[in-house]
Amino acid sequence: MNRHSMKLVVIFLLFYSLVNSQSNTEDKLQSIDYKDIPQEKVYIHYNSSLLFTGEYLYYSLYCINAKLNLLSDLSKIAYVELVGEDKKSIFQHKINLNKGVGQGDFFLPVTIPSGNYKLVGYTQWMNNGVKNNFFQGDISVINPYQGNQKNILETSDKKEINSDSDLIQNDNTNVKLILNKKKFTKRSKVQLTIKDIRSNLGYGNYSISVKKKDTSFQEASRYSTKTFFSLYESQQSGSPKKIVPPELRGELISGKITPVDSGTLVSNKKVAISIPGENYELKIAEADGDGVFYFNVDKAHIEQDALVQVLGDKEKFRITLDDPKSPDYSDLVFNKFSLSSESKSSVLERSVYNQIRNGYFSVKPDTLALNDDKSRFYGDIAQVFNLDDYTRFPTIRETLVEIVNNAWIKKIDEEQYVFQVRGYESSSNYAFLPLVIIDGVIIQDHSTIVDYNANKIKSIKLIRDLYFLNSQMFQGVIDIETIDGDYYKSFRSEGVYSLTLSKPLPIKKYYHEQYDEATKSTTDHIPDYRHQLLWIPNLKFDAKEMVIDFFTSDNVGQYEISLEGFTDKGKPVSIREILIVE
């Protein structure tokens, strides 16, 4: 390992320790010479700069180490926003990055007005760099279902719009696209070959779009990977007043606790977050002297609901979570797309095609690549009691007595009870209570679930060892899973705050149309007016050649094949080819 790599490892470990220890976190973050860590830059390959409501925006995101011009292994989360001319965000997506590459999409609803927008991409670490160093690409939206089109109607002061060809520089020095032919009939197979032409130098990460070129409209330009490198600065400028830490291991969720009584100290208070569900996530952090805390969420979660509470005396504190920091959009300059009256028939045709396509979406659905990781934070060391294997008892109280060995309920006074777990050692320290969980929710007041209906419970998992979660110690773990898995929906407790998280987008597997004898009986009667024939957001190319098959639609015209990405050596690759459907 070279000196540069060793230096980065040391700095990464320092950042990791800071966001987990939380002792005077803000002060320690400011003490780091952040210039020792390379900045990042983001490139987004998106399918079109002109979209109608009722269509999908597809995009692939590449996060680049700005010093080495290689895919970055620093940030694990990126952000994509669609920003209107009023500088307000239509959406903000969190994107999981796998070795610097991520993907997403957005269905444009009819609530979005016609107008000019910016597609913006960045990481939280980039918020420490020079102003306006985030990726920005132009997108124009036509909403034919709203009457007010003043934002895009042609006027006398119409500006010249750069076409895609102005900013696209075909680069096939390492990779070549080969079509089996140039012209195709409706619903016919297209064979596209990606070929490495320079002894493995073309190996890399790419995305491919095949979309109709609608010559009735003048689309705004899209940057290729090659022009992108020359446009975005790569160095930090000065030292920011407040460093925004990178998301090294996954989502970095930050917040602050404030005391209800001004005399209550917040330093070193433990804060717990539960992201419930079948694959729940549970984290404990320690607040610093200002009450600031950070959670590293490194496990994919489906649920957006989260429960946050201070451990011990939870009623004495208020909790707020921070929103992810967005760049400053005040200097954004928008493209001026305009629509002429001559385009009326084209708008009508494309709108009708979209309605037909969306009407048949249920028979051509995209699917989610689901996370199969159902492991708990404690691993597989728990003893499992599946209650259907036993005679059921009315409440948790009786169930612990009759079924769950080495766990019981201790009465403190007339109305207060605590759970206890017998350790393996005779000297078990019962001064520490067990960690009690239901469907991922930490239960601090054990008395509230003593008489919970055990007929709703699927299983109880028991750990008898002394258990440390972050720096908090527990005498064992009692993990209760209900049949419906939704205990959190009805859970209410003073001092427990229910908050909504912005979760990363799940990975999609996009539907690819197939026409052959085997599918003929089911596809012949279904109209196919796709504008987008193919979208592959993440293609790892590591062979001398790769063949991709896809099918044309009933929508005749000229289609553009767009390949964008970066070789393993960091060289940008941008290729365009044309095919015709007759």
N, C-alpha and C positions, 0 to 999 in steps of 0.2 A: 504493500500500500504506500503510495507516494505521500509527500508532506502535505500537499493540498487536500487529499482525501482524509488524512488523519486529522487535519485542522477542522474540517467540516464535521467529522464524527464527534469530536470534542464539543463543538458548538451545539450540535443537535442534541447531545446528551444533556448539555446545560439547559437548553430550552425545555427539554422533557422534564427535567428535575424541577424546574421553576413552576411549570403549570400543574405539577402534581404535589409539590410541597406547599406552595402558596405563601410561604413566609416572606412578607414584604415583597410580593411578586412584582408590583409595578416598579419599585425602586431597582430591583435586580434586572428587570428587562431593560431599563434605561442604561444600566451599567455595561451592557453588552455592546461591543463595537459591531453594529449590525452590518457594517460594510465588509466584514469578513465573510458574510454569507452572500452568495451570488443572488442577484435579483432574478426575477422570473418575467417572462413575457408569454402572452397567450395568443394563439392563432385559432380562429374558428372557420372551419369549412362548412358553409351552409348551402342548402339546395337551391335557393332562389332569392333574388333581391326584389321580386315582385310576387306578392301572394294575395289571393282572395280570401275573404272570410269563408270558412268551410274547408280550407286546405291546411295541410300540415307544414310547419317550419321544421325541417330536420337539420341537425347540426352535429359536427364532431369537433372536439376541442383538444388542442395540443398545447401542453404547458412546457415551455422551453427554459432551460437554464441559460440565462442571458450571457453568462461568461463563456460557457463552453459550447453554446448553440446545440446542445443535446437535449433530449427529453429530460425533464426535471424529475428527480426523485425526492424533492423537498415537500411540496404541498400535496396533500392527499384529497383536498377538496378545492374545487373551482366554482365560480359563480357566473351565471349568464343572465343578463337582463335585456328586456325589450323596452326601450325608453322612447316616449313620445316627445313631440316638439314643446310640450309644456314642461319637459324635464322630469316628468313623473313616470315611474316604472309600471309597465303593464304586467310583467311577471318577473320574479327573481327565482331562478333555479339554482339549487345546490347540485353539483355534479361530482360523483366519486371519480377520483383519478387513479388509474392503475398504470403505474410506470409512466405517468405523465399524460395519459390519454383518457378521455371521457366522451360521453355522448348524451344526447337528449333530443326532445322534440316538443312542439307546442301546437295544439290545434287552435286555429284562430276562430274565436266565437263571433257571433253576429253583433255582440256588444262593442266590438272594437271599431271605432270610426275610420273611414278612409283617411289616409294621411301618410306622412313621412316619419320613419322611425329609425332608431339606431339599435343594432344588436351589439351588446357590450359584453366583454369577457375579461375576467380578472381573477386573481387569488387574493386572499387577505394579506399575504406577504407583499404583494405589489402595491398595497396602500402606503407603504413606506418609501416608494420610489418617486420619480419625478411626476409632476402633475400631467394628467391626460396620457399616461403611458399604458392605459388599458386598451384592449382591442376594441375597435369600433367599426362596424360595417353598416352600410345603408340598406334599409328594407322599406319598400313602399307597399301599402295595403289598400286594396280596393274592396269596399263593402257595398255591394250592389243592393243590399236590403235596407239601407238607410237613405232617406231623401236628401239629406244635406251633404253635398259633395264639394263644398267650397274649398276644402283643403287641397284638392287635386285637380280642380277644373282648370283648363288652359286659360292663361291670361296673356295680355300683351307683353308683360315683362318676363316671359318665360326664359329660363336660363338653359344654356347648353348642358346636356347631361352626358357625362362620359359613359360610353358603352363598356360592356365587359371586356371587349377586345383591347381597350386602352390600357388595362392594368394586368392583363394576362400574358405571361411570357412562357410559351411552351418550352419545357425542359425535359428532353428525352435522352439525355446523355447517359443515364444509368438505367432507366426503365422505359419500355416501349409498350404501347397499347396496339393490339392487332385485332381487327374485326374479320369475321369469316366472309363478310361482304358489306357493301355500303347501303344497299337498298333492300327493304324487307316488306313483306305483305302484312296484313293485319293478323294478329295472334300467332305470329311465327317465332321460332326460336332464334335468339341472337347468341352467338358464341364470341365472347370477349376474352382474349388471351393477354395476360400481363407477363411480360418477358424481361428478365434481367439480362442486360447486354454488356455488362462490364465486370464479370467474375465476382459475383456476390456483392458488388458495390450498390446494387439496387435494392438489396434486402432492407426492409424497414416497415414502418407503420403508415397505412394509407386509409383514405375513405373515398368512396366512389358514389357519384350521383349520375343518374341518367334521367334527364327531364326535358320536356318539350320546350323549344325556343319559340316563344310567342312573338312573332314579328309585328303584331298589331300594336305592341307597347314598347316603349323605349325604357329598358330596365337600367337601374343604377349599376355602377361598376361594383365588382367584388374583387378583393385582393387575392392574388395567388400567394402561395407560401414564399415564393421568391421575392415578390415586391414587398411582402410583409416584413421581411428581414431588414430591408433598407429603410423602412418607415418608422420603426419603433426603437427608441433609445433603450440602451441596455444597462445604464449605470444609475446608481442612486445619486441624488443631489442633496448635499448637506446632511444634517442629522435631524430626523423628525422630532417634534416635541414629545410625542408619545408613540412608542413603538407598538405596532400591531403584530402580535406573534404569529408565526406560520402555523398552519394546521398540519403538523408532522405525522400524526397517526390516524387521522380521521377528523370528524367534526370537533371543533373546539367551541364549547358552549360556555359563555362567561356570564356572570351576574354579580349581584351585590345583595348582602343582607344588611338591613338597618334595624336598630332596636326600636321597639314600641316605646320603651322608657329610655330617655336619653342617657341615663346613668348606666345602662347595661353594656358590657364590653362585647365586641364582636370578634376580637382577635382569637385565632385558633379554634373557632367554633367549627364543628363538622357539619357539612351540608350534603344531603343525599338527593340524588335524582333517580327517579324510576321512569323508564320508558316501557310501559306495560305491553302485554300481548304474549303470544305463544313463545316468541323468541325475545323475551324481555331483556332489557339492559339495565344494569344497576351500578351506579357509581357513587363514591363518597369523596368529597374534596374538603380541604381545610381553608377557611377564610383567612385573609391577611388582616393587618391592623386596620385597614379601611373597610373591611367586610367584603372585599373582592374575592371571588372564587372562580376556578376554571374546571370544567369537566372535559376529558378526552373521550369521545364516543367513537370507538373504532369498530363497532359491529353494526351491520346494516339493520335498520329497523323500519317496519311498515307503518307503525302507528305514529301519529303526530302529537298525541296527547302525552304530557309529561306531568309528573307529580314531584314537587320539590319541597323539602322540609329540612329544618335545622334539627339535628339529633340532640335530644334533651332540651327541655324548655322551649319547644318549638313555637308555643304561643307568644313568646316574647319578641319575635322577630318578623319583619316583613321581608319579602324576597322579590327581586325583579331580575329578569333575564335581559341581556343586551341583544339588540338586533345586529346581524352581521353588518360590518361597515361597508358602505358603498362608496365608489369614487365620487369626486366632484364633477357634476355634469353641467356646470354653469357655462362652460366654454364650448359645448357641443354645437357644431354647425351641421344643419340637416340638408340633405339632398332635396331638390325641388322637382319631384316627379309631377307631371301634369297629364291630364286625360282630355283628349279632344272628342268632339262629337262624332267623328268618323269611327271611333272605337266602340260605338254602341252595340253593334251586332256581335263583335268579339266578346264584349263583356257578357252579353246575354248567353252566347253559346257556352262560354266557360262556366258560367254560373249554373246552367242547366246540367252540364256534365258533372259538376261537383255534387249537385243534389242527387243525381242518379248514383254516383259512386258512393256517397254517404248512405244512401238508402240500402245499399247492399253490403255495408261494412260488416254486419254480423256474420256473413258467410265468408268474409275475408279478414278475419281479425288478426291484429298483432298480438304477441304473447309476451309475458314477462319472464325473464330469467330469474326465478325465485332463489332466494338464499336458503340453502338446505341446512345451514348451521343452526341446530337446535340445542347446542350445548349450553349449560349453565356456567356462570362465572366460577363456580366451584369445581367444575369438571365432572367426572363420573364416579366420584367417591361416595356419593350419598346412598343410604339404604332407602329403597323405594317401597312404599306401601300403597298398592293400587286397591282402593276401597271396594271395588267390585269383586275382589277375591275373598272378601270377608263378609261376615254378617254386619250389616250397616247399623249404626247407632244414630240417635237423633241429632246430637250436637258434637262439636269439636271436643267438648269436655269429656263426654263418655268415650269418644273415639280414641283419645290419647290413653285413657285408662285401659280400654279393652284391646286395642290393636297395636298402637305405636309403643313399642318397648323403649325404655330409657328416656322417655319424655313425659312430663306431667305438668299440672297446673298447681301453682302455689297461691294460697289465699293470703293476702297482705292485711286486709281489713274487710269490713262488711261489703264493700263495693269494688275493691281493687284486687286484681289477680295478675300474676306473671307466669309466663311459661318457663320451664326449667328443662335442661338437657344434661343427662349424666355423661360425663366424659369417660374416656377409657382408663384414666388414672384415678386411683382412689382419692387423690388429693385435688380433684376438680374444684376450680374456683367458682363457686356459685354467686360470687359478688358481681360477676359479669353475666348479663342476660343473653339469651340466644338472639340471633337475628331471625325475626319472624317475617315471612313474606307471603302474600296472597296474590297470585297472578302478577308478580313483579312489583307489588306495592309493599313498601316497608310499613309494618304495623308497630308503632311505638307503644300505644296504649293497648296492651294485651287484653284488658278487660272487655274491650268492645267486640271481640270475636270468640270469647269463651263459649257463648251459646249460639254461635253461627250454625246454620242448618247444614249438617254434614252430608245430607242427600245431594247437595249441590257440588260436593267435592269429588274430583276425579282421583287425585293421589296426594300423598304426603311424603316428602323426601326429608330424610333426617341425616344430619352430619353431627357427630358427637365430638369431634376434635375442637380444640380451641382454634377459633378462626379469625384471621385478620383480613379485613376488606379495606384496602388502602392502609391507613394508619389506625383504623378503628378495630377494637378487639371484641369478640363475641364468644360466649361459651356455647358453641355449636350453631347450627342453622336448622330452622324448620321452614321448609318451602312447600307451601300449599298451592295446588293447582285446581281450579274449579273446572267443572264440565264445560261451561260456556266460555271460560277464559276472560270474562268481562267484569270481574269484581271492581276494577278501578272506575267503571262508569257510574257506580252508585256510591263509591267511597267518598265520605265527607268527614273532615276532621279539622278542628281549629288549628291554625298554624301550618296546614298542608296546602300548598298553592298548586292549583291546576293551571297549567300553561300549555300553549300550543307551539310546537316546534316546527321549523321549516326543515323537512327531511330531504335528503338527497334523492334524486330521481332514481327509480329502479331501472335496471338495464332491460331494454326491449329486444325481442327477436322479431324483425319485421317480416310481414307476410310477403311471399313471392308468388306471383301468379304462375300457374302451371297449365299448359295446354298439350295434351297428348290423347291417345286413344283411351287410356285408363280413366281420364277425367272428362271425356267428351260428353257423356250423358248428363253430367251435373253442371257443366260450364257453358254449354251451347246456348242455353236460354237466359244466361245472365249477361247483361250489357257490361262492357268494359271500356270506359272512357278515361283511363288513367292518363294524367300528364306526367306523373312520376313513375317511370318504368322500373327503376331500381334505386335502392339506397342501402349501401353497406357502410356503416359508420366506423367500423374498426376492423381493418383487414391487416393481419400480420403476414407480410410477404417474405417468405424465407425459402424459396425454391427457385430453380432456374426459370420456370414458368408456371403459371397458374391459370386455369381455364374457368371462367364464370359464365354460366348460362342464365339467360332471362328471356322473357317473352314480351313482344310488342302488344299494343292494345288496339282498339277500334278507332283510336284518335290519330288520324293521319297528320303528317307534317314532319318537320325537322327536329331532331332530338340531339341534345348535347351530352356527351359523356365527359364528366369532369372527375379527374383523379387528383387529389391533393394529399400531401403528407411529407414525411421526412425519412431519409435513410437512417440506418443504424449509426452512420458516421455523422449525422446531423445535417446532411445536405438537403435543402428543400427540393421537392419534386412537384411539378405542376404540369398536367397534360390535358389537352382538350381534343376530342375527336367528335365527328358528326356522323349520325346515321339518319336515314330517311325511311319513314313508314308511308307506303302508298296504298 
